[in-house]
């Protein structure tokens, strides 16, 4: 077997079956550091600390959907309201 054909076959196998990327995606990653899309969800710009989320849901009594939609400042203000007014 000609080693140049074997090399190209292995290269294609590695890209397609092991790395699951196109050749363009591979070189974009190697040369520019752009990671291929793996379907991971985007990281939100700002997330709420877990203990704040827990307090809002279990102490204040807010729904998870409500808390998930809150900005950090709003979440803190709502928790402060609960501590001061009890509501």
C-alpha positions in Angstrom: 0.0 0.0 0.0 1.3 3.5 -0.9 1.9 5.4 2.4 0.6 8.7 0.9 -2.8 7.2 0.3 -2.8 5.5 3.7 -1.9 8.8 5.3 -4.7 10.7 3.6 -7.1 7.9 4.6 -6.1 8.0 8.2 -6.3 11.8 8.2 -9.8 11.8 6.9 -10.8 9.1 9.4 -9.4 11.1 12.3 -11.1 14.3 11.3 -14.5 12.7 10.5 -14.8 9.9 13.0 -12.7 10.8 16.0 -12.6 14.6 16.0 -16.0 15.0 14.3 -14.8 18.2 12.4 -14.3 19.3 8.9 -10.8 20.1 7.7 -11.6 23.8 7.7 -12.9 23.6 11.4 -9.7 21.7 12.3 -7.4 24.4 10.9 -9.5 27.3 12.3 -9.0 25.7 15.7 -5.3 25.0 15.2 -4.3 28.3 13.6 -6.8 30.8 15.2 -8.0 29.0 18.4 -11.6 29.0 17.2 -13.2 25.9 18.8 -15.6 23.9 16.7 -19.3 24.1 17.6 -20.0 21.1 19.8 -23.6 22.1 20.6 -22.9 23.3 24.1 -25.2 26.0 25.3 -23.9 29.5 25.4 -22.8 30.7 28.7 -24.9 33.6 29.9 -23.2 36.9 30.2 -24.2 37.1 33.9 -25.3 34.2 36.1 -26.7 34.3 39.6 -24.8 32.7 42.4 -26.3 29.3 43.4 -27.0 30.4 47.0 -28.9 33.4 45.8 -31.0 31.3 43.5 -31.7 28.8 46.3 -32.8 31.6 48.7 -35.1 33.2 46.1 -36.8 29.9 45.3 -36.9 28.2 48.8 -37.2 31.2 51.1 -38.8 33.9 49.1 -41.0 31.5 47.2 -40.4 32.6 43.7 -40.8 30.3 40.7 -37.6 28.9 39.1 -38.7 30.6 35.8 -39.0 33.9 37.5 -35.6 33.6 39.1 -34.0 32.5 35.8 -35.2 35.6 34.1 -33.9 38.0 36.7 -30.8 40.2 36.4 -28.4 40.0 39.3 -29.3 43.4 40.6 -33.0 42.6 40.6 -32.5 39.3 42.3 -30.4 41.0 45.1 -33.0 43.7 45.5 -35.8 41.1 45.8 -33.9 39.2 48.4 -33.2 42.4 50.3 -36.9 43.2 50.2 -37.7 39.8 51.7 -35.2 40.3 54.5 -36.4 43.8 55.3 -40.2 43.5 54.8 -40.6 39.7 55.1 -42.5 39.6 51.9 
